[in-house]
Amino acid sequence: MLRAVMKLFGHDDKPSGKIAKDRLRIVLIHDRANISPEIVNHIKDDIIKVISHYMDINQHDMEISLSDDENSVALLANIPVKRIKPQIMSSRNMHR
């Protein structure tokens, strides 16, 4: 997960001081939200299970992270969708 988050921040182009600052920010966000990295991984697994019922997704390139501002913490998900499963499209059309 840290690799995905660091990829999100583009760590390849940043000096080591900036990388360390970004890592500290991630730790602080987790602490502020009172969510451990293990819980974030469980959330990611649950999201994969639910979304996989409706779509084929690229789990390898999926990114889940937490972001915060002064008043709240947000769960951010970037989930590449390969396709919507046909049975979902069929059932939606039947209900219209």
Backbone as JSON Lines, residues from 0, in Angstrom:
{"i":0,"aa":"M","n":[0.8,-1.19,0.0],"ca":[0.0,0.0,0.0],"c":[0.85,1.26,0.0]}
{"i":1,"aa":"L","n":[1.91,1.25,0.8],"ca":[2.78,2.41,0.86],"c":[3.36,2.7,-0.52]}
{"i":2,"aa":"R","n":[3.68,1.64,-1.26],"ca":[4.22,1.82,-2.61],"c":[3.22,2.56,-3.49]}
{"i":3,"aa":"A","n":[1.93,2.17,-3.39],"ca":[0.9,2.82,-4.19],"c":[0.73,4.28,-3.79]}
{"i":4,"aa":"V","n":[0.76,4.54,-2.5],"ca":[0.62,5.91,-2.02],"c":[1.82,6.74,-2.46]}
{"i":5,"aa":"M","n":[3.0,6.18,-2.33],"ca":[4.19,6.91,-2.75],"c":[4.19,7.14,-4.27]}
{"i":6,"aa":"K","n":[3.67,6.17,-5.02],"ca":[3.53,6.35,-6.46],"c":[2.59,7.52,-6.75]}
{"i":7,"aa":"L","n":[1.53,7.6,-5.95],"ca":[0.57,8.69,-6.08],"c":[1.26,10.04,-5.9]}
{"i":8,"aa":"F","n":[2.2,10.11,-4.95],"ca":[2.93,11.33,-4.7],"c":[4.11,11.52,-5.65]}
{"i":9,"aa":"G","n":[4.36,10.56,-6.55],"ca":[5.42,10.68,-7.52],"c":[6.8,10.72,-6.92]}
{"i":10,"aa":"H","n":[7.08,9.8,-6.0],"ca":[8.33,9.84,-5.24],"c":[9.58,9.72,-6.1]}
{"i":11,"aa":"D","n":[9.48,9.23,-7.32],"ca":[10.66,9.06,-8.16],"c":[11.31,10.4,-8.51]}
{"i":12,"aa":"D","n":[10.51,11.46,-8.58],"ca":[11.02,12.75,-9.0],"c":[11.34,13.68,-7.82]}
{"i":13,"aa":"K","n":[11.19,13.2,-6.6],"ca":[11.34,14.06,-5.44],"c":[12.63,13.75,-4.69]}
{"i":14,"aa":"P","n":[13.22,14.79,-4.11],"ca":[14.39,14.55,-3.26],"c":[13.98,13.77,-2.0]}
{"i":15,"aa":"S","n":[14.96,13.15,-1.36],"ca":[14.67,12.28,-0.21],"c":[13.98,13.03,0.93]}
{"i":16,"aa":"G","n":[14.28,14.3,1.13],"ca":[13.62,15.08,2.16],"c":[12.12,15.21,1.92]}
{"i":17,"aa":"K","n":[11.76,15.41,0.67],"ca":[10.34,15.51,0.3],"c":[9.65,14.16,0.48]}
{"i":18,"aa":"I","n":[10.34,13.08,0.13],"ca":[9.78,11.74,0.3],"c":[9.53,11.47,1.78]}
{"i":19,"aa":"A","n":[10.49,11.82,2.62],"ca":[10.33,11.62,4.07],"c":[9.16,12.44,4.6]}
{"i":20,"aa":"K","n":[9.01,13.66,4.12],"ca":[7.9,14.51,4.54],"c":[6.57,13.89,4.13]}
{"i":21,"aa":"D","n":[6.49,13.35,2.91],"ca":[5.26,12.71,2.44],"c":[4.93,11.46,3.25]}
{"i":22,"aa":"R","n":[5.95,10.68,3.59],"ca":[5.73,9.49,4.41],"c":[5.22,9.87,5.8]}
{"i":23,"aa":"L","n":[5.8,10.91,6.38],"ca":[5.35,11.38,7.68],"c":[3.9,11.86,7.6]}
{"i":24,"aa":"R","n":[3.56,12.54,6.54],"ca":[2.18,13.02,6.34],"c":[1.22,11.84,6.31]}
{"i":25,"aa":"I","n":[1.59,10.76,5.62],"ca":[0.74,9.57,5.55],"c":[0.55,8.97,6.94]}
{"i":26,"aa":"V","n":[1.62,8.88,7.7],"ca":[1.54,8.35,9.07],"c":[0.64,9.23,9.92]}
{"i":27,"aa":"L","n":[0.79,10.54,9.81],"ca":[-0.03,11.46,10.6],"c":[-1.5,11.37,10.23]}
{"i":28,"aa":"I","n":[-1.79,11.22,8.95],"ca":[-3.18,11.07,8.52],"c":[-3.78,9.8,9.11]}
{"i":29,"aa":"H","n":[-3.03,8.71,9.07],"ca":[-3.51,7.45,9.66],"c":[-3.75,7.63,11.15]}
{"i":30,"aa":"D","n":[-2.84,8.31,11.84],"ca":[-3.0,8.54,13.27],"c":[-4.21,9.42,13.55]}
{"i":31,"aa":"R","n":[-4.37,10.46,12.78],"ca":[-5.49,11.39,12.99],"c":[-6.81,10.68,12.76]}
{"i":32,"aa":"A","n":[-6.87,9.83,11.76],"ca":[-8.1,9.09,11.46],"c":[-8.26,7.91,12.4]}
{"i":33,"aa":"N","n":[-7.21,7.62,13.16],"ca":[-7.21,6.49,14.08],"c":[-7.46,5.18,13.31]}
{"i":34,"aa":"I","n":[-6.86,5.08,12.13],"ca":[-7.0,3.89,11.29],"c":[-5.61,3.33,11.03]}
{"i":35,"aa":"S","n":[-5.4,2.08,11.38],"ca":[-4.11,1.44,11.16],"c":[-3.98,1.04,9.69]}
{"i":36,"aa":"P","n":[-2.75,0.86,9.22],"ca":[-2.56,0.39,7.85],"c":[-3.25,-0.96,7.59]}
{"i":37,"aa":"E","n":[-3.34,-1.8,8.62],"ca":[-4.02,-3.09,8.46],"c":[-5.5,-2.89,8.17]}
{"i":38,"aa":"I","n":[-6.12,-1.93,8.87],"ca":[-7.53,-1.63,8.63],"c":[-7.72,-1.09,7.21]}
{"i":39,"aa":"V","n":[-6.82,-0.23,6.77],"ca":[-6.91,0.3,5.4],"c":[-6.82,-0.86,4.41]}
{"i":40,"aa":"N","n":[-5.95,-1.84,4.67],"ca":[-5.86,-3.0,3.78],"c":[-7.15,-3.81,3.79]}
{"i":41,"aa":"H","n":[-7.79,-3.95,4.96],"ca":[-9.08,-4.65,5.03],"c":[-10.14,-3.89,4.25]}
{"i":42,"aa":"I","n":[-10.13,-2.58,4.36],"ca":[-11.08,-1.76,3.6],"c":[-10.85,-1.97,2.11]}
{"i":43,"aa":"K","n":[-9.59,-1.96,1.7],"ca":[-9.26,-2.17,0.29],"c":[-9.77,-3.53,-0.18]}
{"i":44,"aa":"D","n":[-9.57,-4.58,0.61],"ca":[-10.06,-5.91,0.25],"c":[-11.58,-5.93,0.13]}
{"i":45,"aa":"D","n":[-12.27,-5.26,1.06],"ca":[-13.74,-5.21,1.0],"c":[-14.22,-4.45,-0.23]}
{"i":46,"aa":"I","n":[-13.55,-3.35,-0.55],"ca":[-13.92,-2.59,-1.75],"c":[-13.74,-3.45,-3.0]}
{"i":47,"aa":"I","n":[-12.65,-4.19,-3.06],"ca":[-12.4,-5.08,-4.2],"c":[-13.52,-6.1,-4.33]}
{"i":48,"aa":"K","n":[-13.92,-6.71,-3.21],"ca":[-15.0,-7.72,-3.23],"c":[-16.29,-7.14,-3.76]}
{"i":49,"aa":"V","n":[-16.67,-5.98,-3.26],"ca":[-17.95,-5.38,-3.66],"c":[-17.92,-4.94,-5.12]}
{"i":50,"aa":"I","n":[-16.9,-4.21,-5.51],"ca":[-16.84,-3.69,-6.87],"c":[-16.71,-4.82,-7.89]}
{"i":51,"aa":"S","n":[-16.04,-5.9,-7.5],"ca":[-15.84,-7.03,-8.41],"c":[-17.14,-7.73,-8.78]}
{"i":52,"aa":"H","n":[-18.19,-7.54,-7.99],"ca":[-19.51,-8.09,-8.35],"c":[-20.06,-7.4,-9.58]}
{"i":53,"aa":"Y","n":[-19.69,-6.15,-9.8],"ca":[-20.27,-5.32,-10.85],"c":[-19.32,-5.01,-12.0]}
{"i":54,"aa":"M","n":[-18.02,-5.07,-11.72],"ca":[-17.03,-4.65,-12.71],"c":[-15.79,-5.53,-12.65]}
{"i":55,"aa":"D","n":[-15.12,-5.63,-13.77],"ca":[-13.77,-6.2,-13.78],"c":[-12.82,-5.03,-13.57]}
{"i":56,"aa":"I","n":[-11.98,-5.16,-12.55],"ca":[-11.08,-4.06,-12.22],"c":[-9.63,-4.52,-12.29]}
{"i":57,"aa":"N","n":[-8.73,-3.56,-12.43],"ca":[-7.3,-3.83,-12.41],"c":[-6.81,-3.61,-10.98]}
{"i":58,"aa":"Q","n":[-6.75,-4.7,-10.21],"ca":[-6.35,-4.6,-8.8],"c":[-4.9,-4.18,-8.64]}
{"i":59,"aa":"H","n":[-4.06,-4.53,-9.59],"ca":[-2.63,-4.21,-9.5],"c":[-2.39,-2.7,-9.48]}
{"i":60,"aa":"D","n":[-3.17,-1.96,-10.27],"ca":[-2.98,-0.51,-10.36],"c":[-3.93,0.27,-9.46]}
{"i":61,"aa":"M","n":[-4.69,-0.44,-8.63],"ca":[-5.63,0.2,-7.72],"c":[-4.88,0.93,-6.61]}
{"i":62,"aa":"E","n":[-5.34,2.13,-6.26],"ca":[-4.71,2.91,-5.21],"c":[-5.77,3.36,-4.21]}
{"i":63,"aa":"I","n":[-5.53,3.07,-2.94],"ca":[-6.4,3.51,-1.86],"c":[-5.54,4.31,-0.89]}
{"i":64,"aa":"S","n":[-6.01,5.48,-0.51],"ca":[-5.24,6.28,0.43],"c":[-6.18,7.15,1.26]}
{"i":65,"aa":"L","n":[-5.63,7.75,2.28],"ca":[-6.37,8.69,3.11],"c":[-5.79,10.08,2.88]}
{"i":66,"aa":"S","n":[-6.65,11.06,2.88],"ca":[-6.24,12.44,2.73],"c":[-6.97,13.25,3.8]}
{"i":67,"aa":"D","n":[-6.38,14.34,4.22],"ca":[-7.07,15.15,5.22],"c":[-6.93,16.63,4.94]}
{"i":68,"aa":"D","n":[-7.87,17.36,5.5],"ca":[-7.75,18.81,5.57],"c":[-7.93,19.17,7.04]}
{"i":69,"aa":"E","n":[-8.2,20.39,7.34],"ca":[-8.28,20.8,8.74],"c":[-9.44,20.15,9.5]}
{"i":70,"aa":"N","n":[-10.51,19.81,8.81],"ca":[-11.72,19.37,9.49],"c":[-12.12,17.92,9.26]}
{"i":71,"aa":"S","n":[-11.52,17.25,8.29],"ca":[-11.99,15.9,7.98],"c":[-10.89,15.05,7.34]}
{"i":72,"aa":"V","n":[-11.18,13.77,7.29],"ca":[-10.31,12.81,6.62],"c":[-11.14,12.15,5.53]}
{"i":73,"aa":"A","n":[-10.56,11.98,4.34],"ca":[-11.27,11.37,3.22],"c":[-10.54,10.12,2.76]}
{"i":74,"aa":"L","n":[-11.3,9.12,2.39],"ca":[-10.76,7.92,1.77],"c":[-10.79,8.14,0.27]}
{"i":75,"aa":"L","n":[-9.63,8.06,-0.37],"ca":[-9.53,8.26,-1.81],"c":[-9.26,6.93,-2.48]}
{"i":76,"aa":"A","n":[-9.99,6.65,-3.54],"ca":[-9.8,5.39,-4.26],"c":[-9.68,5.68,-5.75]}
{"i":77,"aa":"N","n":[-8.63,5.15,-6.33],"ca":[-8.42,5.21,-7.77],"c":[-8.44,3.77,-8.25]}
{"i":78,"aa":"I","n":[-9.52,3.37,-8.9],"ca":[-9.73,1.97,-9.27],"c":[-9.92,1.87,-10.78]}
{"i":79,"aa":"P","n":[-8.91,1.4,-11.49],"ca":[-9.06,1.25,-12.94],"c":[-10.1,0.17,-13.27]}
{"i":80,"aa":"V","n":[-11.1,0.54,-14.04],"ca":[-12.18,-0.38,-14.42],"c":[-11.91,-0.88,-15.83]}
{"i":81,"aa":"K","n":[-11.85,-2.22,-15.97],"ca":[-11.65,-2.82,-17.29],"c":[-12.95,-2.84,-18.07]}
{"i":82,"aa":"R","n":[-14.03,-3.28,-17.38],"ca":[-15.34,-3.31,-18.03],"c":[-16.43,-3.53,-16.98]}
{"i":83,"aa":"I","n":[-17.65,-3.13,-17.35],"ca":[-18.82,-3.42,-16.54],"c":[-19.27,-4.83,-16.91]}
{"i":84,"aa":"K","n":[-19.6,-5.63,-15.94],"ca":[-20.02,-7.0,-16.21],"c":[-21.38,-7.0,-16.92]}
{"i":85,"aa":"P","n":[-21.51,-7.82,-17.96],"ca":[-22.73,-7.83,-18.79],"c":[-24.02,-8.09,-18.0]}
{"i":86,"aa":"Q","n":[-24.01,-8.99,-17.02],"ca":[-25.24,-9.3,-16.3],"c":[-25.75,-8.07,-15.54]}
{"i":87,"aa":"I","n":[-24.87,-7.19,-15.15],"ca":[-25.29,-5.97,-14.46],"c":[-26.0,-5.05,-15.44]}
{"i":88,"aa":"M","n":[-25.46,-4.9,-16.62],"ca":[-26.1,-4.06,-17.63],"c":[-27.47,-4.61,-18.01]}
{"i":89,"aa":"S","n":[-27.57,-5.93,-18.14],"ca":[-28.85,-6.55,-18.52],"c":[-29.91,-6.33,-17.45]}
{"i":90,"aa":"S","n":[-29.54,-6.52,-16.19],"ca":[-30.53,-6.36,-15.12],"c":[-30.95,-4.9,-14.97]}
{"i":91,"aa":"R","n":[-30.09,-3.96,-15.22],"ca":[-30.46,-2.54,-15.14],"c":[-31.47,-2.2,-16.22]}
{"i":92,"aa":"N","n":[-31.27,-2.73,-17.42],"ca":[-32.19,-2.45,-18.52],"c":[-33.56,-3.07,-18.29]}
{"i":93,"aa":"M","n":[-33.62,-4.2,-17.56],"ca":[-34.88,-4.87,-17.29],"c":[-35.72,-4.06,-16.31]}
{"i":94,"aa":"H","n":[-35.11,-3.29,-15.43],"ca":[-35.82,-2.55,-14.41],"c":[-36.31,-1.18,-14.91]}
{"i":95,"aa":"R","n":[-35.99,-0.84,-16.09],"ca":[-36.41,0.49,-16.63],"c":[-37.74,0.41,-17.29]}
